[in-house]
Amino acid sequence: GKLTIKNYAYTSGFSYIGGIIGSNDSSGIASIANCTNTGDIDCDCPAAIRLGGVAAYTGCDLLNSRFAGTITAKRLAYVSASRHGSVGGLIGYTAQGITGGSVDCVINAEGKGAIAVGGVVGTSGSDTWTGTIVKADLTASADASCGLLLGGKVSSGNSTVKLGSTTSPIYIYKSSKMNGTAIRADGN
């Protein structure tokens, strides 16, 4: 199916839109596992939206989950450095770990100001991600923070995002693109 949200303009905080999960805190939940979304998401909302193919926000680890589809996000808002739109193939915002899983997505995002767009996560606080497979085609506004893995990181002290390990690396398809440019010029 397809999730379509238009003209939602909540201005007092964040709005959470996820393909499967909107927002979940860590109260009594150790992890979310084995979620798959193959539906497209179309969001046209002038607000500080956290938007993810699987979850908008997770307060716990995400395990072996998958998104394969297209996310179109228009008119995302930048309110401040700590409150802005963020879009991710798996998760819009997290400060928790990601183990396994895959992303095969197209993300088209536009907004006013420094929104964050990531193939896996839009914005992250800290933690460790391992074993994820990424094939992404990202297009974002000129002033957006955009990355095939992570769009942006929230500055909170000495927090660190650890990407991959020797035994469980993160794989990025070389045909993945950012704003029309492939990782490799030959696209192979």
Order of alpha helices (4+ residues) and beta strands (2+ residues): beta-beta-beta-beta-beta-beta-beta-beta-beta-beta-beta-beta-beta-beta-beta-beta-beta-beta-beta-beta-beta-beta-beta-beta-beta-beta
